[in-house]
């Protein structure tokens, strides 16, 4: 599965991200802490074992940060680019940018930690995969270890069709369903 790059970036554009995956059982606490503020406790009588305690949610260690990289030319470089799990990711997935498309994000225990989101970011699909790519090694492939797994999609506001978001061999990639050069 090849990552498809856009011909150009559209300034001020938005991308909607819908994805779900299970974290690997051996995911380090510092990675789970980046999402632990999104925990939705299971109620009494749930068919699952009690959830193990999550680490305390991260507190954002820098004054200003956007989930973006300097490759856009006008964004500040991420001071924690080598350790993206140290950021507080919960607000990035739960922020409201569009009143007609309310975001949601949750971390559920179902005999494993499952992350689901429906979010919107002010960027293009390629950049979404750039700043979420670090999650690839922590995705549990289940029994599908030798073939790609569809995690969700990224819909760019100017595109007719979405980009599919795939996991394969510990990496995230995109598949552009739009015709060549067509956003």
N, C-alpha and C positions, 0 to 999 in steps of 0.2 A: 504494500500500500504506500504510494508515494504522497508526500505532502505537496499540495498544490499551492503555489505562490500566486498572489494577486499581481496584476500588471501595475497597478498603482493604488495608492491609498486615497480615500476620500475623507478629507478633514471634517471633523464634527459628526461622523457617521456613528451609528449604533449597531451592535450585534447582540442578538438574543441567544442565550446559551441554555440548552436543556440537556441535562445529563444525569446519569445515575450509575453508581458502581459500589462494590463492596471493597472496603479496605482489607488488605492482607492481614492475617492474624498476627504477623510479626511486625506490623507497622509500629515504629518507635513512638513513644509518648509525646515527644516534641512535635511530631507531625500531627497527631490527633489533637494536641493542644491548639493548633491553628484553627480547628473546626469545632472544638468542644462546646463553644458557646451556642452552637446550633442544636445541641442535644434535645431530643424530644423524649422525655421519660415514658416508659411503657407503663400502662395502667395495671391494676390488679387483674388477675385472671388471664394475662397474656399467655399465648402458647410458647413463649420463649423462656429460656433460663434468665435469671436476673442479670442485668447488665453490669459488667465490671465498672469500677469507678474510672471516670475519665480524668486526665490531668486538668488542672485549672486552665481556663482559657488564656490565650496569649494576650498581653497588653501591647499595643503597637509601640515598638521601640524607637520609631523615628517620628519627627514632627509632621512631615508631609510625605505621603506616599500614595502613588496610584499603581494599580496592577498593570504596569506597562514597562517597556524597556526603551532605552535611548535610541533605538533604531528608527523611531518615528521622527527624530530630529528635533522636536520641540519639548519632549518630556525630560524631566530630570532623571538621571540614572538611579536605579534602585540600589540603595546602599547595602541591602541584604541579598543581592542577586545570587550569591553563592549559598545562601541559607534562606530560601523563600518561606520555609515553614515557620520562621520566627515572626512573620507578620501575623496580624490578626485578620484572618480571612473571612470571618463571619459577616462583618458589615459589608464587605465587597460583594457578597452573594445576596444579601438581604436588602440592599439599598433600593429605593424607589426612584426610577428615572422616567417612567412612563405611567401615567395614571390609568391608561387603558390596558396595561400589561403588568399587573402587580407581580413582583418577584416573590419567590419563596425558596427557602433552603432549609434542609433538616438533616440531622445526623441521628439515625435510628439504630437501636439494637435489635437484631433479629438473628441471634446466635452468631453475630459478627456485626461490625459497624458498617452501616450502609449510609452513603451520602447521596442525596438527591437535591437537585437545584433547578430552578427556573429563574434565570437572572438576565440582566441586561448590562452591557458595558459600553462605554463610549470609545469604541475602537473597531477595527476590522477583524474578520475571522482569523487571519494569520497571526495577528498579535494576541488574540485570545489563546491560541494554542501555544504561543511563545511563553505567556505568563502562567499557563496551567500545565505545561509540559513536565514540570518537576513532579507532578502527581503520578506519572506513569509507573515508576517502580513500586508504588504502594497499592496499585489496583490488583485485586484478587481475580485471576482469570477463571477460578473454579476448575471445572474439568476441561475447559477450552484452551489449554495451554499451547496448542500448536496451530491455532488459527486466530485471525483477528476477531475482536469483540467490538460490537457497536455500543458505544457509551451514550450517544445522543447526537445532537446536531447544533450547529451554529447558524443562525439566520441573519444575514446582513440586510440592513434596511433597504438597500437598493437592488438586491438580487431577487430574481424570480424564484429560485430554488435554494435550499439550504446547502451547507457544507456538512457532510457527515463526519462525526467525531469518532475515530477508531482508536482502540488500544491493540498493540501487538508487540510482543517481546519487550515489555516494560516501557514502551514509548507511545505517545499520543501523536496522531496524525489526522489530516483532513482529506476528505474526498469532495471536490467541488462538483456538484451536480448541475452547474450552469454550463451553457455552451461556451467554448473558448472565447475569451475576451468579453463575455457578457456577464455583467454583475447582476 
